[in-house]
Amino acid sequence: MLYQPGHRKFEVEDPAALLGELCRHSPATLVTYTAEGFRSTILPLLFDPADGPHGTLRGHWARGNPQWREVGEATQGLAIFNGPDAYVSPSWYPEKRVTGKVVPTWNYITVQAQGRLRVRHETEWLLAHVRRLVNRHEEERPDRWSLDDAPADYIETQARAIVGLEIEIDRLDGKRKLGQNRSDADIAGAIAGLGSGDAGDLAVAAAMLEEQRR
């Protein structure tokens, strides 16, 4: 379960929309717990929001990955999708010069999906899934690669080296921690400070500006 402060200013009203946004560009960290302890794998996943009450996630493991072998009828998976994140210095807050009562923090965007895991071995399912996944990531590229660009027998051989997965989501939580608990002046100061940073800082600054417009 994702921690949400009591004021709930960071809670996302539509976590499914946030999941749809993040999973297009960010892989998930898929966590499971078994008798061997915790296991995790970083995976790109597809989200079908209309498939089930909270939607369904679909992806695949390498067949050599032991995580899939430990999936039983009741195994739960936790898929964590992280958006941009950045350190926020208290020196950016005007409040520092007024009272000095400021501390550092970390701003971020995340969504977590939890549900029952199912393993898929069918070749047709795997080929269709991989085609969808490839098309999603290639669709905006000028030199698009297609599954059909490779020999069919080669693709089928590669498909035998993976194992499919589905997560029927039964809990979905989102969080946009972007300074909503600070004054407008402090938010503006943080945005200005992040504006001179790296690409991750700039992405958080843009998200903070977007949050202010909501």
Legacy VTK file of the C-alpha trace (Angstrom):
# vtk DataFile Version 3.0
C-alpha trace
ASCII
DATASET POLYDATA
POINTS 214 float
0.000 0.000 0.000
1.363 3.399 -0.971
1.837 5.818 1.935
-0.334 8.927 1.732
0.035 11.731 4.314
-2.996 12.660 6.401
-3.583 15.884 4.464
-3.897 13.849 1.238
-2.721 16.758 -0.903
-0.452 14.425 -2.860
-3.078 11.759 -3.615
-4.037 11.289 -7.273
-7.773 11.322 -7.996
-7.455 9.241 -11.176
-4.565 6.793 -10.696
-5.598 4.812 -13.799
-4.961 7.869 -15.970
-1.564 8.360 -14.309
-0.751 4.674 -14.846
-1.673 4.980 -18.518
0.614 7.997 -18.822
3.613 6.553 -16.996
3.566 3.063 -18.493
3.904 4.490 -22.011
7.371 5.788 -21.202
8.535 4.097 -17.999
9.100 0.439 -17.134
7.712 -1.020 -13.938
9.550 -2.615 -11.065
7.555 -5.823 -10.548
7.909 -7.124 -6.983
6.761 -10.510 -5.685
7.263 -12.288 -2.378
7.755 -16.040 -2.078
9.412 -18.567 0.202
12.739 -17.473 -1.294
12.085 -13.871 -0.241
11.453 -10.797 -2.366
12.112 -10.824 -6.091
11.961 -7.882 -8.472
12.315 -7.358 -12.193
12.257 -4.178 -14.276
9.771 -4.685 -17.112
7.889 -2.635 -19.715
4.177 -3.346 -19.312
1.019 -2.666 -21.305
-2.053 -1.355 -19.506
-5.573 -2.285 -20.594
-7.788 -0.037 -18.414
-11.110 -1.550 -19.538
-10.108 -5.144 -18.737
-11.423 -5.621 -15.200
-12.583 -3.216 -12.472
-9.157 -1.531 -12.249
-7.626 -2.730 -15.508
-5.002 -5.343 -16.349
-1.247 -5.083 -16.888
0.519 -7.365 -19.363
4.195 -8.025 -19.931
6.800 -10.774 -20.142
9.828 -12.176 -18.353
12.897 -13.812 -19.830
12.321 -17.558 -19.444
15.557 -17.783 -17.477
14.191 -15.397 -14.835
13.156 -17.491 -11.772
10.462 -15.005 -10.745
7.825 -16.560 -13.002
8.480 -20.086 -11.685
7.384 -18.992 -8.206
3.990 -17.692 -9.315
1.128 -19.730 -7.878
-2.654 -19.438 -7.951
-2.667 -16.780 -5.218
0.585 -14.946 -5.945
0.250 -11.178 -5.744
2.432 -8.817 -7.753
3.215 -5.166 -7.074
4.102 -3.092 -10.144
5.722 0.257 -9.315
5.922 2.930 -12.004
8.018 5.979 -11.206
7.836 9.278 -13.059
10.254 12.190 -12.730
11.816 12.891 -9.333
14.239 15.441 -7.906
15.835 16.722 -4.709
14.416 20.040 -3.490
16.778 22.298 -1.546
15.338 24.381 1.314
17.560 27.228 0.137
15.075 27.766 -2.709
12.230 28.607 -0.331
11.597 32.270 0.582
10.461 30.876 3.949
14.119 30.122 4.717
14.839 33.859 4.901
11.712 34.568 6.955
11.677 31.926 9.697
14.397 29.434 8.751
11.887 26.658 9.427
12.512 24.641 6.270
14.018 21.251 5.484
15.040 19.401 2.303
12.612 17.100 0.553
12.237 14.970 -2.558
9.509 15.574 -5.129
8.263 12.718 -7.289
5.438 11.096 -9.207
4.572 7.423 -8.779
1.759 4.936 -9.264
1.538 1.442 -7.801
-0.651 -1.391 -9.067
-1.249 -4.555 -7.077
-3.068 -7.706 -8.080
-3.045 -11.421 -8.784
-0.397 -12.652 -11.194
-1.040 -15.091 -14.018
1.615 -16.719 -16.229
1.052 -17.102 -19.998
2.935 -19.591 -22.188
0.829 -19.602 -25.374
2.912 -18.712 -28.433
0.048 -16.783 -30.065
-0.456 -14.722 -26.905
3.265 -13.969 -26.636
3.621 -12.956 -30.287
0.568 -10.692 -30.124
1.797 -9.109 -26.907
5.306 -8.461 -28.207
3.873 -6.952 -31.395
1.749 -4.535 -29.356
4.706 -3.636 -27.151
7.003 -3.025 -30.115
4.391 -0.961 -31.942
3.832 1.224 -28.884
7.495 2.147 -28.593
8.212 2.386 -32.314
5.126 4.317 -33.446
6.652 7.782 -33.061
10.097 6.927 -34.419
11.035 8.117 -37.927
12.760 4.795 -38.675
10.108 2.462 -37.240
11.071 -1.180 -36.720
8.385 -3.834 -37.078
8.228 -7.415 -35.916
7.774 -8.266 -39.586
11.244 -6.893 -40.368
12.777 -10.028 -38.839
12.414 -13.600 -40.168
9.273 -15.257 -38.779
11.129 -18.363 -37.579
13.614 -16.156 -35.725
10.806 -14.278 -33.959
9.130 -17.541 -32.976
12.423 -18.788 -31.524
12.747 -15.591 -29.521
9.153 -15.954 -28.291
10.003 -19.370 -26.853
12.631 -17.639 -24.699
10.060 -15.510 -22.838
7.110 -16.081 -20.514
4.045 -13.833 -20.472
2.402 -12.318 -17.429
-0.871 -10.657 -16.533
-1.733 -8.693 -13.404
-5.435 -8.343 -12.683
-5.318 -5.097 -10.730
-7.281 -5.024 -7.487
-5.593 -1.976 -5.928
-4.286 1.130 -7.660
-2.662 4.081 -5.867
-1.084 7.217 -7.293
0.923 10.025 -5.746
2.146 13.367 -7.088
4.366 14.855 -4.375
5.094 18.218 -5.952
5.154 20.743 -3.142
1.385 21.105 -2.732
1.915 21.503 1.023
4.125 24.598 0.517
3.153 28.234 -0.025
2.858 29.619 -3.541
6.090 31.554 -2.981
7.986 28.435 -1.899
6.635 26.475 -4.879
7.761 29.232 -7.235
11.185 29.254 -5.590
11.538 25.487 -5.975
10.478 25.625 -9.631
13.083 28.317 -10.282
15.759 26.315 -8.499
14.956 23.126 -10.391
14.986 25.111 -13.636
18.775 25.302 -13.552
19.252 21.574 -13.009
19.469 18.461 -15.178
16.754 16.855 -17.303
15.177 15.165 -14.282
15.005 18.450 -12.374
13.441 20.170 -15.377
10.822 17.433 -15.665
9.846 17.875 -12.014
9.691 21.664 -12.447
7.344 21.169 -15.414
5.187 18.778 -13.393
5.000 21.308 -10.555
3.834 23.993 -12.973
1.210 21.601 -14.339
0.063 20.795 -10.801
-0.453 24.491 -10.076
-2.790 24.759 -13.068
-5.013 21.918 -11.890
LINES 1 215
214 0 1 2 3 4 5 6 7 8 9 10 11 12 13 14 15 16 17 18 19 20 21 22 23 24 25 26 27 28 29 30 31 32 33 34 35 36 37 38 39 40 41 42 43 44 45 46 47 48 49 50 51 52 53 54 55 56 57 58 59 60 61 62 63 64 65 66 67 68 69 70 71 72 73 74 75 76 77 78 79 80 81 82 83 84 85 86 87 88 89 90 91 92 93 94 95 96 97 98 99 100 101 102 103 104 105 106 107 108 109 110 111 112 113 114 115 116 117 118 119 120 121 122 123 124 125 126 127 128 129 130 131 132 133 134 135 136 137 138 139 140 141 142 143 144 145 146 147 148 149 150 151 152 153 154 155 156 157 158 159 160 161 162 163 164 165 166 167 168 169 170 171 172 173 174 175 176 177 178 179 180 181 182 183 184 185 186 187 188 189 190 191 192 193 194 195 196 197 198 199 200 201 202 203 204 205 206 207 208 209 210 211 212 213
